[in-house]
């Protein structure tokens, strides 16, 4: 690991964080969308996951020519998104981190000081997400799991946030945004549940818009994406669910796999083995039974288990 430009010189209230690998054009377009729509001073942190040197040079030249405040980390191997975001979470100086995918673009004005920061200051909020568009899906606007109880007029409480568009408040009691070994799908649920355990909530606002235009570079096939997402979602819940409720959670996990792969049992076994390999004790942060029942009441059995 190496980095260019001293991070000690960066101290803006909010930083934009990217993980990238060989997508210089998409990343530059994304940064330009931030320059256009964000009025407050921000820093840029980039974790380069072993891009080809010519692509790295294109990005660095752009950052320098635009006189941006940046810290550019370079890895000699692909560490995966979870590891990289954990690294940035620990090393970014700003109290607030706006994580964007390198192929996601800010389409509207982002009024951090007047629309976003007051929510963090007034309420116990750990993360904020917003209108998120991804045209790969049937409904291009990403749906959320909303809390069933009434929420403040400024925002709505949701179970988790969108991976390609979210603002994190750094919380000293939480060491990881995600388990390092997770691959593609549902990783963001870990920080959401860890913060809920501490009394925080995740907020959805409609004050800005981000569109995800996924590059064809470095994408997984749909079957693998489903397995990864389903395994990761259950794995993360298993770190928090009280021991008494674990059997029920596991049964629901199996039923989801059977419903999807009833004629492909090999995929079901693949998912179960993947869960067993990914599970690590160091990430366990069990809720009390009362706290988890409250979580179930807030979001329903389907989303909580």
Secondary structure, DSSP 8 states (H G I E B T S, - for coil): -EEES-GGG---SEEEEEEESS-HHHHHHHHHHHHHHB-S-EEEEEEEES--HHHHHHHHHHHHHTT--EEEEEESS---HHHHHHHHHHH--SSEEEEE-TTEEE-S-B-IIIIIHHHHHHS-EEEEEEEEEETTSSSSB----B-SS---TT-EEES--BTTEEEEE--TT---SS-TT--SSSTTHHHHHHHHHTT-EEEEEEEEEEEE---STT---HHHHHHHHHHHHHHHHHHHS-HHHHHHHHHHHHHHHHHHHTT-HHHHHHHHHHHHHH--GGG-----HHHHHHHHHHH-HHHH-
